[in-house]
Structures are given as structure tokens and as C-alpha cells.
Amino acid sequence: MAAPAASPASSLALSRLLAEVRAAVDARLPALLAGEAHVPDPWDPLPSATREALLSPGKRVRPALVVLAGDLFEASRQRLIDAGCAIEMVHAASLVLDDLPSMDDATLRRGRPALHVAHGEGNAILAAVTLLARAFGLLAEAGLHARRGGIPGSLALDLVSRLADASGLFGLASGQALDLATDETGATFDRLETIHARKTGALFVASAEFGAVLGGARQNELSAVRSYARNVGLAFQIVDDLLETRGDAGETGKSARRAPAPTFVRHVGEAGARTLVAELTQHALDSLKPFGKRADLLREFAAMLRDRKK
């Protein structure tokens, strides 16, 4: 059974929340990237490359999911924003690495020259490493400064562990490796699901988990939020592939020279991919049943990602 259409009031509430989160994240990222005050080295090319990678225009979808999941459990908004910024740093690093000549060999990202084109391949790699390091450093600092509005140490360690899992052998890095190793002949349904669950879905899951953990969710609630995010993340990637098939920019505005990567759209066709998106979105909505009306904005968020045109 399809989810009921969202009311105008809930649509407006979601639009306002997404705008608030995006503005808060965009305002917070520069300060969090710099960390403690320091005198910049005018000869060092890395800070400008790192800032460009992190501060390029983006929808901030993952931080929004952190906040939406955290609001479900009345978590502190400032803690949610900072945690979302850590997620965004990892996401930005993954995009830089994804564009490298040894990966997708992309020349454009979000309509701008890819970082390795603008700053050189070496600086692009170092910028990605810097963003990854800073993301974990940010969470660690929050745990060290819990009395000054940070995050209790045990929760900070929990977030660090979850972000590490989402970034490594069972997350982003593994998903990219499998993507590079898979051609059209090896693109089975199960292989594609694994690739996208790791390359895209893992960071969606971590985002939702961050919000739930910061809000003190119980284990069964955390499992429900995780199921929601896993399905939404996979649906999000398939929609991106559909948009790129139509010639739209999708989330990334990317122009790659690598041979087309295997996707569900190529595997099951556009109609099959749209059906799969609808099924995944419904599974995500079903996961929210235990929360009742409290999860209405998460429901609309899933529908918005399903129906997006860019």
C-alpha cells in the first residue's frame, strides 16, 4: 500500500528544516575545518584545495538525515549539526577520490572542474585525506569537550566506530573497489546491491544512526532507523542513476571519462529501476511504523528523495 500524500503543512515544514540545516552546515563547516585558530602558511596549497572540496555547493542531504533522525528523539540540534558536518566531510572526501583519473576520471563535479583538475592530483588526494582525518578529529574533540557542549565520551566513541565502518572495508572504500572491479558481465543484481549499499547506503545509514544515537534511541529504535536509511540510501542512488541516464546532473553534476559503470538502470531498465525505487521507498516507510506520526518528516523526506528531478 502506497504512503499517503504529504500535507502542504508537512511539505512546508520539511522545506524549512532542510533550508535551516543547509544554512547551518554551510555556516559551520569553515570553522570546523580550521579547528583551533592557527596562522595559515601562504606557501601551503593544501588548505585552499581542502576548503574547495568541502565548501562546494551541495544539498547537504546526509546532514539533513542526521538532523531528521535526531529530531525523532529530541537530540540537541547543535550536536546534530556538528555530527552532520563530520558526515559531510567524509562524503566530500569520497567525491574527490571518486573523481580521480585512477577512479572515474571525472573532469567536472557539480558543474565545476573536479578538484584534481583545479589543484592537481596530488593535492586532491591529500585534501581527501585531510577531510577524512578532520571528520574523525571533530568527533574526538566533541568527546573531549563534553562539558562545553560537546558529546559525552562514550557517545563520541560510538560515532567514531560507526563512521569508520561506513568509510572502510564494509562501506565507501569497499563499494568503490567493487564498482571498479565490476563490468557489465559481472553486474548481477546482488553485486549491484552490494556496491550501492556500501558506496552510497553506508553513509546514509551512518547519518541516521548518528541522529538516533545522539538522541538516546533504544536498540529496537536504532534498528528501525537503520532499516529506513538503508532503503532510502539505495533508492537515492538509483534515482541518481535515472537522472544521469536522462542527461540530468543528478546529485553530483559529474562528467566522467571512465566507461559507464554498471547500474540498476542498465541491469533492469528504466521502468524496472523506477519500480525498484518505489519498492525500496515503501520498505523505508514501513520501517517507520513504530514511531507513528513522530516520523512524518522522515516519511516525507523519503518521498522527496524518490520524486526528485535533480
C-alpha positions, 0 to 999 in steps of 0.5 A: 500500500502506497504512503499517503500524500504529504500535507502542504503543512508537512511539505512546508515544514520539511522545506524549512528544516532542510533550508535551516540545516543547509544554512547551518552546515554551510555556516559551520563547516569553515570553522570546523575545518580550521579547528583551533585558530592557527596562522595559515602558511601562504606557501601551503596549497593544501588548505585552499584545495581542502576548503574547495572540496568541502565548501562546494555547493551541495544539498547537504542531504546526509546532514539533513538525515542526521538532523531528521533522525535526531529530531525523532528523539529530541537530540540537541540540534547543535550536536546534530549539526556538528555530527552532520558536518563530520558526515559531510566531510567524509562524503566530500572526501569520497567525491574527490577520490571518486573523481580521480583519473585512477577512479572515474576520471571525472573532469567536472563535479557539480558543474565545476572542474573536479578538484584534481583538475583545479589543484592537481592530483596530488593535492586532491588526494591529500585534501581527501585525506585531510577531510577524512582525518578532520571528520574523525578529529571533530568527533574526538574533540566533541568527546573531549569537550563534553562539558562545553557542549560537546558529546559525552565520551562514550557517545563520541566513541560510538560515532567514531566506530560507526563512521569508520565502518561506513568509510572502510572495508564494509562501506565507501572504500569497499563499494568503490573497489567493487564498482571498479572491479565490476563490468557489465558481465559481472553486474548481477543484481546482488553485486549491484546491491552490494556496491550501492549499499556500501558506496552510497547506503553506508553513509546514509545509514551512518547519518541516521544512526548518528541522529538516533544515537545522539538522541538516546534511541533504544536498540529496537529504535536504532534498528528501525532507523537503520532499516529506513536509511538503508532503503532510502540510501539505495533508492537515492542512488538509483534515482541518481542513476535515472537522472544521469541516464536522462542527461540530468546532473543528478546529485553530483553534476559529474562528467566522467571519462571512465566507461559507464559503470554498471547500474540498476538502470542498465541491469533492469531498465528504466521502468524496472529501476523506477519500480525498484525505487518505489519498492525500496521507498515503501520498505523505508516507510514501513520501517517507520511504523513504530514511531507513528506520526513522530516520523512524518518528516522522515516519511516525507523526506523519503518521498522527496528523495524518490520524486526528485528531478535533480 
